[in-house]
Amino acid sequence: MQFNMRMTATASAVLAFAGILAGCNKAAPPAPSSSAPASAAASGDAQIVKLASVAPMSGSQAHYGKDNANGVQMAVDELNKQGMVIGGKKVRFEAVIEDDGADPKQGTAVAQKLCDAKVNGVVGHLNSGTTIPASKVYNDCGLPMVTGAATNPALTKPGYKTTFRIIANDNALGAALADEAKAMGLKRVAVIDDRTAYGQGLAEVFADVAKKNGLEVVSQQFTNDKATDFMAILTEIKAKKPDSIFYGGMDAQAAPMLRQIEQLGMGNVKFFGGDGICTAEIYKLSGESKAVNNVFCAVGGGALEKMAGGPAWKARYDAAFPGQFQVYSPYTYDATMLIADAMKRADSVDPKVYLSKLAASDYQGVTAKISFDEKGEMKNAATTVSTYENGKKKTVK
């Protein structure tokens, strides 16, 4: 009985308190939502335009990828300061940074991801081996891609209307290096490549032109883009007594190769390679080997210090990304600006609308004046040959 009385009293108190709460809730108007109007205002203020940078952001080539992404981000930041209006709406550009790991399968997966995400344009890829298969994916979904790094001529052979290159291809780079070897009076060259689309393609062009120039190819060796021990092939090459070695590949392999060349007593042998070894990083990666001072490398564009606005651009880059410059960031910067310029001229951020304007570009960038032939190759692309002095790169021609 006592238990029931207590329960009744407690229940009455609970009901009374619930009534008070109900009265309070009824009297209080719903709080205004601050997030919904803010989101609507943000989306109403500017349309978001996503431009993707695709390059290796992990692994032994991550320093290239970071440099590429920096070029895109720098351009995006500058574009947003302009307050560009396209299609009657203010636009805000966003950089979407993707890692293809320098792997063709990963590269095509990233390309499909970007197609599905309906980004507005792509700057990349870096490696020819990833760019070539990815270009078909972009073509199939109608997404324009502009590379400032992939140099294998096979990239533009299919004639995809969405594929553009703003750097000289391997035909120009290989020939420039073979001509430099001839001009130096070299006679006996060993050729090594990493079996990638980039390395193999560049090595083949160099060897062909070198032979036409009167050089003898005394040895032809192969490695891969993950190797770091080259003693076996270098020992075999040493027996052939070359006065020069050509390597088709990237600095992650060229650097230890140079260190091992010095260890084998071949420190005076001239060492040739393409833009893949023409980096600020190679001296450090080689353990500061003196053999780096015998490197001659070619890049598919003008020397940065001689580019229109090049020194001023480099100063801005170094202020934003100190100590990160490698090779390709001026080209990825220009590629980003080029796409934005095509959008502005088309008055649309829709890839299918601005594509024709991109193909008809006549754009003055930092790296060069950019226009394309019918296959998306840059017209009148320059090449620059550089060497190293005390580990620092300097222009030869």
N, C-alpha and C positions, 0 to 999 in steps of 0.2 A: 504493500500500500504506500509506504514511504517512497519507494522507488518510483512508482507511477506518478505520485505527486510531484517529485522532482523532475521527472521527464516532462510532465505537463507544463511546469513552470519554465523549464528550459526551452521547450518548443515555442511557448508563447513569446519568450524573449527573442528567440531567433526569428520568428515571424515578424515581430515588431521591427527588428533591425533591418530585415529584408525589405520591409515596407519603406523604411527611411531611405535605404539605398535606391530603391526603385523610384522614389520621389525625386532623389537627387539626379539620377540618370535621366529621368524624363525632363527635368528642368534644364539640364545642360545641353546646349546645342552642339552638333557634331563639329569637331575641330577642323578647320580648313586644311586641306592637303597642300603642303608646300612643294612636294616633289613632283606631282603631275604637271602643274603649270610650268615649273622650271624646266622639265624635260621637253615639254611642248615648245617652250620659248627657245630652248637651245636648238631643237631640230628645225624650228621655224626660222631661226637666225641664219643658219648656214647649212648647206648640204655637205656631207662628209664625202671626200674623194680619197679612196685608198689606193696607194701606189706601193707595190711590193718590191722588196729587194731580196733576191735569192742568190745565195752563195754559201760556201762552207763556213759555218759559224762554230764548228767544233773540229777537233782533230788537228793534224799537222799543217793544214792550210787555213786555219781560223784567222790568222792575221790578215790574209787577203780578204776574207769575208767581212771582217770587221771594218776594214778600210772601205770596201764597197758600200756597206751599209751606212757608214759615216757620210759618204758622198751623197747618198739619197736623203739622209736625214738633214743634212746641211741645206740641200735644195728645198726640201719641204718647209724647213723653218723660214727660209727666205721668202718662199712663195706665200706663206701665211702672213708675213708682214706686209705684203702688197695689197691684201684685201681684195683678191681677184673676184670678179663677178662673171659667172658663166650661166647662160640660159636664164638671165634675170635674177639669179640667186647668188648671194655671197657664198663662196666655197671655202671649206677648211680641209687642207690636205693632211693625210695621215700616212706615215711610213709603216708598212707591215713587213717585219723582218723575218725571213724564213731561212732555215738551215737545210741545205741539200746534202751536206756531208761529203761533197765531191763524188757522190755515188749516183750512177745513172738511174738505178731503181728508185732511190730516195728522191732524186730530182723529178722524175715523172710523177711520183706520188704527190710531191709538193705542188707541181703544176696543176694536177687535177684538183687538189684542195683549193687552190686559188681560183680556178674556174668555177668550182661549186660555190665559193664564197662571193663570187661576182665582184672581185676587186676591179678597179678601173684601168689598171695598166701594170706592166711588169718590167722591172729593170733587172736584167740578168739573163742567163746565169753566168757564173765565172768560168767554169771549165767547159771545154768543148764537149767532153764526154757526157756531161749532164745536159748541156744546152741543146744538143742535136735531138735527142729523143723528146725532150720537153717541148721543143718548138712545134712538134706535131700535135701535142695535147693542146697547146695554146691556139694553134690554127683551127683545130676541130671545134673549139668553143668560141672562136672569134675574139680572142683576147690579145692585143698587141704586146709584143715583148721587144725591148731594145737592149742589146748587150754591148757593153763597152770593154769586154774582156775575152770572150770566146773567139778564137781566131781560125779554127779549122775551116777551110773553104767549103767543106761538105755541108755546112750549116745552111747556106743559102741556095744550094743546088736544087732542092725540091721546089723552090719558087713560092713558098708560103707567103701570102700577102700580109701576114701578121708578124713576120720576122724581119728585124732590122739590126744592122751592125754599124757602130760608129767608130770603128778602129780598123786598121789595116789587117788583112788576113795573113795566114801563114805563107802564102805564095810570095807576098811582099817581104815578110820578115826573114824567111829562109834565104831568099835571094840577096837581101841586104847584107846578111851575115856572111854568105859565101863570097860576095863581092869584096867585103872588108878583108876576108882571109886572103883573097888574091892580091889585094892592094898592099897587104903586109908582106907579100913574098913568101907565104907559107906553101909547103909542097905536100906534106904527108899528114892526113887527118884521120883520127879514129872517131867513129860515130856511135853514140849510145842513146837509146831512148827508153822511156818507161812503159811503152806499149799502150798508153792511153791514146784517145783520139787526138788530143793536142800534141803530145810528145812525139808519137809516131809520125803524124802528119807533117810536123815541122821538120823532123829529122830527114824525112824522105825528100822534102823540097830542098833542104840544105845540101844533101848528098848529091842530088841531081845537078844542081847549079854548080856546086864545087867541082864536080867532074868536068862539066863544060868549061869551067874556068881553068882547067889544067891541074887541079889538085888530085892526088891519089888517095882514095879511101882505103887505108891499110888494115882497118879492122872495123867490124860492125857488131856491136854487143847490145844486149837487152837486159832490162831490169824491170822493176815495177814501182808504183807510186807509194809504196809503204816501206821499201827497203832502206837500210842505213849502212849496210856493210857491202862495200864494192871492191874489196881487196882482190878477189879472185879475177874479176874481169879487168881491173886496172893492171894487175900483174901481167896478164896476157897481152894487154895493150902496150905496156912498157917494152915488151920484147920486140914489138914492131917498130920501135923508135919513131913515134910520131912527133911532129913539131906543134901539133894542135889537137884538141879534143872538142867535139861538139856534143852537147847533151840536150836532148829533147825531153823536158820535164819541168818540175817546179823546184823552188829553192830548198824545200825540206829535204830533197835528195841531193841537189847540187852542192849544198853546203858541206855535208859530211864527205861527199865525193872529193871536193877540193882539199879538205883536210887530209884525206888519205892519199891524194895525189902528191901533196907535199911530203908526207911520211915516206912515200916510195921514191923520193928524190926526183920527182918530175915537176918541181915547183916553177920551172921556167916555161913549161908547156902552155901555150895559149889555150884558153877555155872559152868556147862560144856557146851561147844559148839564147832563147827567146825571151819574151816578156815575163815568162814564169820564173826566171831566175833574176830578173832585173829589179831587185827589191832593196830597200834599205836594211832589211832583216838579214840578208845573206851573210854579211860579215860576222855578225853576232852568232848566227847559227853554225858557222864554220869554226867557231872557237877562235875567231880573229886570225884565221890562217892567212899568211902572206900570199898564198896562191890566189886569193880573191883579187889581188891587184893585176892578175893576168886575165881576168874575165872581160869578155866583150859580149854585150847583150843588146838585143834590138826590141824596141817597143813600137807598136803600131800607132804612132801619133807623134806630134811635135814635142820637143823638149819643154817641160813645164816653164822653165825660166824664159823661154822664147814665145810662149803662148800669149795671145791677146788677153791681158789681164791676169796672166798666170801667177806672177809674184804676189799680186794683191789677193788673189784667190787662196794661194798657199798660206799667206799670213792669216787669213780668216780661218782656214782649216786648222792650222796649228793652234790657234787660240781656242777653238772649240774642242779639238781632239789632240791634245799635245802628245807627241811621240808615237802616233799611230799611222802616219802616212806610209804607204807602200808604193803602189803603182796606179791602180785603176780608179781611185776615188774621183779624179777630175772628170773621168768619162761617165761614171755613174751619176755624178752631179749633172753633167750636161744631158744625159739621157732622161733624167727626171724633168729638167727644165724643158727639154724638147717635147715630151709628152704633154706637159702643161700648156706649152705654146700651141700645140695642135688642138687641144681642147678649147682654148680661147678662140682660135681662128674658126673652129667649127661651131662655137657657142653651144657646146654640149660636152658632158663628161661621159657619155655613152660610147664605149669602145667601137661599136659598129658605126657610129656617126662620125667620130673624129679620126677613124683609121685612114680615110682618104686624104685628110689634111696632113697626117703624119707622113704618109708616103710622099707628099708633095712639099715636104719641109725645105726651107732655105733659111736655116737658123744659124746665127752667129753665136757660137758657144765659147766657153773658155778654151776648149781644146782645139777648135777649128770651126770653119764654116761648114755646116752639116747639111748635105742633101744626098739623096739616094738614087741608085739606078733601079731598073725594073725588078731586080731580085732582092732589093733591100740592102745591098752593099753600099757603103759610103763612097761617094765620088771623090776622087783625088785625095785618097787617104795617105798621109805622110808616114814615114818611119824615122826613128831616131836610134842611132847606135851610141851606146855609152860604155864606159869602162869604170874602173875603180882606182882611186889613189888614196893610199892609207885607209882603205876600207870605206871611203866615201865615193858615191857615184858621181861621175862627171860626164858631160856630153862630148862625144867624139865628132859626130856629124848628124 
